[in-house]
Amino acid sequence: MINDDFANTENAQRMERTLRPELQKSLNEPEKQQAQQVLQQAAAAIECPHCGATNDAEAMFCASCGKPLRTTQCPYCGSEIDPDADFCEVCHRYVRTEVCSFCGAHLGGNEAYCPECGSPRGGIVCPVCRTLNNFAFCKQCGTALTQDAKLLVKELQANPDYIELMKTVSEYTSLDDMIPYKSERDVVRDQMNARLRERVLKLLAKDRREADPMISVSSTKRLTKEELAEKKAEKVKLLSAILDKLAVTGTASPVQARNYAMASKPTGVRLAWVCNYKHAMHSSPCGCAKPQLGGKWVILGKNTTSEIKDDK
C-alpha cells in the first residue's frame, strides 16, 4: 500500500486513486516500482504560490512563471522577501548583514567597518545633500561616496557610449530650456527685429564711412512648438538607445550591479530606474531588492513621479 507520508498531499492522493489494489494486480513488479517512484516525485513536488504550476522539489524558481518558489522574512519589518534579495522594498533597509553593502565583500562578524573598503556599516552621510546611505552612491543626489565609487565613475566617463550620452543630454537640455514660438505673430516679430537690426548696423557703418560693410546675418534658434517637440522626440529616442547600451545585465553581485548603474547615471535629465526583477520603476537601483537581475535608466517627462514605486 502507498506510504501515508505521500498520501497527505493532493498529488499523492490523486496518484493513489489511480493505483488501487485491483489495478495493481495487472502490473508487474518493475511497473509497480516505477509507479511508486512517480508517486513519490509527485508528492515531493512544490506548487508555485504565484501561478500554481508544479515544480521539482529542488527547484528555486518556477519553471512556468519564473518567480521564486520560496521566500524568507525581512529581519526588520517581517515582510516576505526573496532569499537572494539584499534589500527590503517595504521598509527600505539593507538586509544582508554578512555582505558589505558598499563593495560586496564578505563580513565575518560585527565589524564596525568593512575590512575591504573601510566603509562604516552604519552608513555614510552624503556630503552634498546630507542623506544617510547604505550604498556607495547617494540614493538622493547620486554623489559617489566611496573611493571605489569615484574610480568607477571616472572609468565610465572615458567610455565612448557615456561620452556620447552626456553630449546628447546637453543637447536635450538645451531644447528643454528653449521657449518656442507661440504664434505666427511671434515669427513675424522676429523677422521685423532682424530687418531693423540690419538697418541700424548699416547706418552705423555709413557714419564710419565704410563703403561696403559686412553685416552678419542674425539667425534665431527659436522653433515652433511642433518643431521643438519633434527635435526633443529625436533626442529622447537617441538617449534611450544609448541608455540601452549602458544597461545593467545579469550579474551575481547585487552590490556591483547597483554601483555600476549609479555610476552610469547621467546628470542633467530626469530619470527613473526600471528593474528586471519586478519591472517596477524606482528612483534609482538603491530601491530595488534584486538589481543583479538587471535593469536600465529611462527618461521621465517634466514633473513625472507618479509611477516611481519606491518614492511612495
For each residue, the residues with C-beta under 8 A, 3 or more apart:
1: 21
2: 6 7 12 15 16 19 36 39
3: 6 7
4: 7 8
5: 8 43
6: 2 3 9 12 16 39 40 43
7: 2 3 4 12 13 16 43
8: 4 5 12 43
9: 6 12 13 42 43
10: 13 14
11: 14 15 42 43 45 54
12: 2 6 7 8 9 15 16 39 42 43
13: 7 9 10 16 17
14: 10 11 17 18 42
15: 2 11 12 18 19 35 38 39 42 43
16: 2 6 7 12 13 19 20 39
17: 13 14 20
18: 14 15 23
19: 2 15 16 23 24 35 39
20: 16 17 23 24
21: 1 24 25
22: 25
23: 18 19 20 26 27
24: 19 20 21 27 32 35
25: 21 22
26: 23
27: 23 24 31 32 35
28: 31 32
29: 32 33
30: 33 34
31: 27 28 34 35
32: 24 27 28 29 35 36
33: 29 30 36 37
34: 30 31 37 38
35: 15 19 24 27 31 32 38 39
36: 2 32 33 39 40
37: 33 34 40 41
38: 15 34 35 41 42
39: 2 6 12 15 16 19 35 36 42 43
40: 6 36 37 43 44
41: 37 38 44 45 56 57
42: 9 11 12 14 15 38 39 45 54
43: 5 6 7 8 9 11 12 15 39 40
44: 40 41 57
45: 11 41 42 54 55 56 57
46: 54 55 56 57 59 69
47: 52 53 54 55
48: 51 52 53 54 55 62 64 65 67 69
49: 69
50: 62 65 67
51: 48 62 64 65 67
52: 47 48
53: 47 48 62 63 64 65
54: 11 42 45 46 47 48
55: 45 46 47 48 59 62 63 64 69
56: 41 45 46 59
57: 41 44 45 46
58:
59: 46 55 56 62 63 69
60: 68 69 70 83
61: 66 67 68 69
62: 48 50 51 53 55 59 65 66 67 68 69
63: 53 55 59
64: 48 51 53 55
65: 48 50 51 53 62
66: 61 62
67: 48 50 51 61 62
68: 60 61 62 71 82 83 84
69: 46 48 49 55 59 60 61 62
70: 60 83
71: 68 80 81 82 83
72: 80 81 82 83
73: 78 79 80 81
74: 77 78 79 80 81 88 90 91 93 95
75: 95
76: 88 91 93 95
77: 74 88 90 91 93
78: 73 74
79: 73 74 88 90 91
80: 71 72 73 74
81: 71 72 73 74 85 88 89 95 289
82: 68 71 72 85 289 290
83: 60 68 70 71 72
84: 68 290 292
85: 81 82 88 95 289 290
86: 94 95 96 99 101 254 255 289 290
87: 92 93 94 95 254 286 287 288 289
88: 74 76 77 79 81 85 91 92 93 95 289
89: 81 92 287 288 289 309 310
90: 74 77 79
91: 74 76 77 79 88
92: 87 88 89 287 310
93: 74 76 77 87 88 134
94: 86 87 101 134 135
95: 74 75 76 81 85 86 87 88
96: 86 99 101
97: 107
98: 106 107 108
99: 86 96 104 105 106 107 255
100: 103 104 105 106 107 114 116 117 119 121 255
101: 86 94 96 134 135 255
102: 114 117 119 124 134 135 136 145 146 148 149 255
103: 100 114 116 117 119 136 146 148 255
104: 99 100 253 254 255 256
105: 99 100 114 115 116 117
106: 98 99 100
107: 97 98 99 100 111 114 115 121
108: 98 111
109:
110:
111: 107 108 114 115 121
112: 120 121 122
113: 118 119 120 121
114: 100 102 103 105 107 111 117 118 119 121
115: 105 107 111 118
116: 100 103 105
117: 100 102 103 105 114 146 147 148
118: 113 114 115
119: 100 102 103 113 114 124 136 146
120: 112 113 123 124
121: 100 107 111 112 113 114
122: 112
123: 120 132 133 134
124: 102 119 120 132 133 145 146
125: 130 131 132 133
126: 129 130 131 132 133 138 140 141 143 145
127: 130 143
128: 138 141 143
129: 126 138 140 141 143
130: 125 126 127
131: 125 126 138 139 140 141
132: 123 124 125 126
133: 123 124 125 126 137 138 139 140 145 286
134: 93 94 101 102 123
135: 94 101 102 139 145 255 258 259 262 286
136: 102 103 119 144 145 146 148 149 255 258 259 262
137: 133 142 143 144 145 149 258 259 262 263 284 286
138: 126 128 129 131 133 141 142 143 145
139: 131 133 135 283 284 286 287
140: 126 129 131 133
141: 126 128 129 131 138
142: 137 138 262 265 267 284
143: 126 127 128 129 137 138
144: 136 137 149 150 152 153 262 263
145: 102 124 126 133 135 136 137 138 149
146: 102 103 117 119 124 136 149 150
147: 117 150 151
148: 102 103 117 136 151 152 259
149: 102 136 137 144 145 146 152 153 259 262 263
150: 144 146 147 153 154
151: 147 148 154 155
152: 144 148 149 155 156 259 260 263
153: 144 149 150 156 157 263
154: 150 151 157 158
155: 151 152 158 159 263
156: 152 153 159 162 263 264
157: 153 154 162 163
158: 154 155 162 163
159: 155 156 162 163 246
160: 163 164
161: 164 165 242 245 246
162: 156 157 158 159 165 166 246 264 266
163: 157 158 159 160 166 167
164: 160 161 167 168 242
165: 161 162 168 169 239 242 243 246 266
166: 162 163 169 170 266 268
167: 163 164 170 171
168: 164 165 171 172 235 238 239 242
169: 165 166 172 173 239 266 267 268 269
170: 166 167 173 174 268
171: 167 168 174 175 235
172: 168 169 175 176 232 235 236 239 269
173: 169 170 176 177 268 269
174: 170 171 177 178
175: 171 172 178 228 231 232 235
176: 172 173 232 302
177: 173 174
178: 174 175 221 222 223 228
179: 222
180: 222 223 224 225 227 228
181: 184 186 187 190 222 223 224 225
182: 186 225
183: 186 187
184: 181 187 188
185: 188 189
186: 181 182 183 189 190 222
187: 181 183 184 190 191 224
188: 184 185 191 192
189: 185 186 192 193
190: 181 186 187 193 194 220 222
191: 187 188 194 195
192: 188 189 195 196
193: 189 190 196 197
194: 190 191 197 198 218 220
195: 191 192 198 199
196: 192 193 199 200
197: 193 194 200 201 218
198: 194 195 201 202 215 218
199: 195 196 202 203
200: 196 197 203 204
201: 197 198 204 205 213 215
202: 198 199 205 206 213 215
203: 199 200 206 207
204: 200 201 207 208
205: 201 202 208 210 213 215
206: 202 203 209 210 213
207: 203 204
208: 204 205
209: 206
210: 205 206 213
211:
212:
213: 201 202 205 206 210
214:
215: 198 201 202 205
216:
217:
218: 194 197 198
219:
220: 190 194
221: 178
222: 178 179 180 181 186 190
223: 178 180 181 227 228 231
224: 180 181 187 227 228
225: 180 181 182 228 229
226: 229 230
227: 180 223 224 230 231
228: 175 178 180 223 224 225 231 232
229: 225 226 232 233
230: 226 227 233 234
231: 175 223 227 228 234 235
232: 172 175 176 228 229 235 236
233: 229 230 236 237
234: 230 231 237 238
235: 168 171 172 175 231 232 238 239
236: 172 232 233 239 240 299
237: 233 234 240 241
238: 168 234 235 241 242
239: 165 168 169 172 235 236 242 243 269 299
240: 236 237 243 244 298 299
241: 237 238 244 245
242: 161 164 165 168 238 239 245 246
243: 165 239 240 246 247 296 297 298 299
244: 240 241 247 296
245: 161 241 242
246: 159 161 162 165 242 243 264 296 297
247: 243 244 294 295 296 297
248: 251 257 260 261 285 291 294 295 296
249: 294
250: 276 292 293 294
251: 248 256 257 292 294
252: 292
253: 104 256 257 292
254: 86 87 104 257 258 290 291 292
255: 86 99 100 101 102 103 104 135 136 258 259
256: 104 251 253 259 260 292
257: 248 251 253 254 260 261 285 291 292 294
258: 135 136 137 254 255 261 262 285 286 288 291
259: 135 136 137 148 149 152 255 256 262 263
260: 152 248 256 257 263 264
261: 248 257 258 264 265 273 284 285 291 295 297
262: 135 136 137 142 144 149 258 259 265 284 285 286
263: 137 144 149 152 153 155 156 259 260
264: 156 162 246 260 261 297
265: 142 261 262 271 284 297
266: 162 165 166 169 269 271 297
267: 142 169
268: 166 169 170 173
269: 169 172 173 239 266 299
270: 299 300 301 302 304
271: 265 266 297 298 299 300
272: 281 282 283 297 298 300 307 308
273: 261 281 282 283 284 285 287 288 295 296 297 298
274: 279 280 281 282 295 296 297 298
275: 278 279 280 282 285 288 290 291 293 294 295
276: 250 279 293 294 295
277: 280 288 289 290 291 293 295
278: 275
279: 274 275 276
280: 274 275 277 288 309 310
281: 272 273 274 298 307 308 309
282: 272 273 274 275 285 286 287 288 308 309 310
283: 139 272 273 286 287 308 310 311
284: 137 139 142 261 262 265 273 287
285: 248 257 258 261 262 273 275 282 288 291 295
286: 87 133 135 137 139 258 262 282 283
287: 87 89 92 139 273 282 283 284 309 310 311
288: 87 89 258 273 275 277 280 282 285 291 295 310
289: 81 82 85 86 87 88 89 277
290: 82 84 85 86 254 275 277 293
291: 248 254 257 258 261 275 277 285 288 294 295
292: 84 250 251 252 253 254 256 257
293: 250 275 276 277 290
294: 247 248 249 250 251 257 275 276 291
295: 247 248 261 273 274 275 276 277 285 288 291
296: 243 244 246 247 248 273 274
297: 243 246 247 261 264 265 266 271 272 273 274
298: 240 243 271 272 273 274 281
299: 236 239 240 243 269 270 271
300: 270 271 272 304 305
301: 270 304
302: 176 270
303:
304: 270 300 301 307
305: 300 308 311
306:
307: 272 281 304
308: 272 281 282 283 305 311 312
309: 89 280 281 282 287 312
310: 89 92 280 282 283 287 288
311: 283 287 305 308
312: 308 309
